[in-house]
Amino acid sequence: MPVSIRPLTADDADAVAMMSRNFQHYLSDLGDPSPYSFDRARYLADGFGSDPAFGGLLALLDGQPVGYLLHCPNYDADLAIRQLMIIDLWVEPATRGHGIGRKLMQAAADHARTRAARRLIWAVFKPNRLAYDFYYRLGATLVDDVDWMALSVER
């Protein structure tokens, strides 16, 4: 079965929103209490408006959407390097085992190099052992000395 990877377009809104919902259900089943807000409207407004907050890639298996990866630029001032932050990576469970996740990560790395980025970075929900195992197989390493933090700036 041929797998292809291409950049996301606005026309992919329904497919990405559906897969994102599947990803949210998966994480929720692992205990993630985060509210789910990413939908078709947010995909279009935040990814394709006048100031896109993210870009991404779509994986197709036999021409059908089966996975996606969202990314945004990032910078590490300590190392003085550009990075590409992976926001989401999802492959539909029924299509796993065809190298789709690996191909999405390779395409993200290729994109990062075109932006002079020197590494990919991402966060993993701690109970998501499948993700950890996948990333370790790719050769990724855990950053032990950093914890992600968040501060709302909404009023």
N, C-alpha and C positions, 0 to 999 in steps of 0.2 A: 504494500500500500504506500503510494508516494506521499511524503510529508513536504509541505512547502511553508515557508515563513515569509510574511510580508508586513510592511508597516500598516498600522491601523488607519482606518478612514472613518469619516462620519457615518458612512453606510453600514459600519459594523456595530452600531449602537445597540441594536436588539440582541445580537449574538453575545457581545461582551457583557451587557447587563444580565443576561440569563446565566452566563458562566460565572460572573461575579457573585450572583445570588447563590449558585451552587457552592462556590468557595466559602461564602459566609455561612452557609448551613454546615459545611464540613468543619469550619473553625468553631462554630457554636456547639456542635456535637463534642468537640474536644474541650469545651468549657470556656470559650472566649465570650465574655459578657459585652463586648463592644456593640454599640448600636449599629445597624446597617443603614446607610444613607446613600450609597452609590447606586445610581440607577441610570436609565437611558438619558434622562434630562441632564443629570450631573455629568455624565460622560460627554455629552455634546457641548454643554456650556463650559466645562472646565478643560476639556481636551481640544476643543476646536473653536473656541471663542477668540476674541481679539488678543488675549494674553494667555495662551495655553499653559496649564499647570503641569501637564504630563504629555508624554508621547507613548508609543507602544508598538507592539508586534502582535500579529495574529498567526496562529498555527492552523493549517488546513490539512486534513487527512482526506484524500480522495475528493478534494474540493469543498469539504464541509468544515466549518469552524470547530475546533476541538480544544483549543487552548489559547491563552493570551498572556502577555507580559506588559505591565505598565512601568514606566521609568521617568525619572526627572534628573536634571543636572544637579550636581552637588560639588562642594569644594572642601578639602581638608587643609586648613591653614597651618596646622602643625607640620604636616608633610609637604605643604605647598604643592598639592596636586589636585587636578580635576578628577572627579569621580562620577560615575553614573549610578544613581540610586534606583534599585529595583523596588517598586512599590507593591506590586502583586505579580505572582506567577501562579498560573493555574492550568492544569491539564485535566480534562474530563476523565474520571476514573475508568470508564469503559475503553478508553483509547491509550491508557498508559502502557508502557513496555515497547513502544515504537520509537523511542528516542526523541519524543516531541519536546519534553522539558529541556533536554540537553541542547536541542537545536534552537530553542527559544533563548537559552542562556548564551549560546555561541553567537547568535544574531545580535543580542544585546551587547556582547563584548565587541563585536565588529562595529556596531554603532558607536560605542564608547570611544573606540580608537579614532573614528572619524572626527570626534569632538576633542581629541587630544587628552582624553581621560585615561588614567593609568590603572584604574581598578573599578570593579563593581562592588557595591555595598548593599546590604539589605538587612532587615530584621526578620526573625522567625519567632512565631508564637511558641513559647517553651514546650507545651505538650505535643507539638507537631513533630513527632519522631520521624515520620516519613520524610518530611522536608529536610530535617537534619541529615538523615542518611543519604538522601539524594545529593545535597550540597557537598557533603564530605566525599562522595564518589566523584564529584567534579573536581575535587582538590581544594575546595574552600576551607578556610580556617576560621575558628571562632575568635572573636575579639573579646577576650576575657576582661580587659581593664576598662570597658565602657558599658554603661547602662543608659538606655534611652530614657529621656525624660520628656514631659510635655507640660505646657502652660497655656491655658486658653487665653486668647486675646479678644474674645467676643464680649460685647457689652450686654 
